Amino acid sequence: MSALIIVDLTPVDKDQLSTYSALAAETLLPFSGEFIAKGAIETLHGDSAFQTKVVIQFPDKESALNWYASDAYQKIIPTRNLGMDSQFHLIG
């Protein structure tokens, strides 16, 4: 069964976020991860602490966890943290 990583985020430094986004896309490839949705959210009910949502699909939960724990992804987390406030969630 496929697994999803849902990222809720608010940009804090657009240059850092742009750098992170380009690097993060490259780290997905070895784990067959792909972006299936990315953009500003429109809240239909309740309050949202974040402005943007990203949905990344993986073939399975193991691939998603291996991507997040990979050296390539871990290396860019400092750039991520400079570029955005975020929460990552795994469904799968």
N, C-alpha and C positions, 0 to 999 in steps of 0.2 A: 504494500500500500504506500502511496506517495506520502511525503511529509512536507509541511510548510513551516517556514520561519517567517513570522510576522514581525516587522520592525515598526514601532511607533517612534516618531522623531520630530524634533523641532530644531531647525538649523540655528547655529550660533556663530559660525564663521563660514561663509559661503565658499571661500577659496579652499579652506581645509576640507570642507565637505565635498567639493568637486574632486579634489585629489583622492580622497578616500573612496568615493564612488567608482572612479576609474580603476583603482587598485582592487577594490572588492570584487568587481565584475570579473577580473582575471582569476581571482582565487576560487571562483565557483566552478570553473571549467573541469578540473580534475574530479569533481564530485557530482558532475551532471546536474548542477544547480542552475536554475534560470529564473530571471525576474519575470513574474507574470502580472504584476501590477505595481505601479509606482506613481505617487502624486499626492496633491493636497486632498485632505479629507473634508467631506461635507457631513457634519454630524446631524443625523436624523432624530436621535433621541439621546438625552443625557448630556453630560459634560465630557469633553475630551481635553486631556492635558497636553496633547501634541497636535501639531499642524499637518503632518505628513505621514503616510503609511506606505510601506514597501512589503510586498509579498514575494517570497522566493520559494520555488518548488524544487524538491529533491525527489529522487526515485524512492527513497525510504528514510526512515528515522536515523539509521546508522550513518548514511551518507551526510545527512544534515548535521549530526553531532560531530562527525569526523571533519567536516568543513570548518565548523566553528572552532574546533580544537587544533586545527592544522597550524603548522608553523607560519605558513604564508599569511593566514588570516590574523593570527595572534600578533604578528609583526606590525600590522596596520591599525591595531586597536588604539594606540596613542593618537594617531591622526584622526580616527573616528571620534574620539572623545573631545578633541579640539574643535571638530566641525559640527557636532550636534549633541544635544541631550537626547537620550534614547532609551528604549526598552526593547529587548528581543524576546520573542515567545516562540516556542516550538509546539506545533500541532502535528500529531502523527503517531 
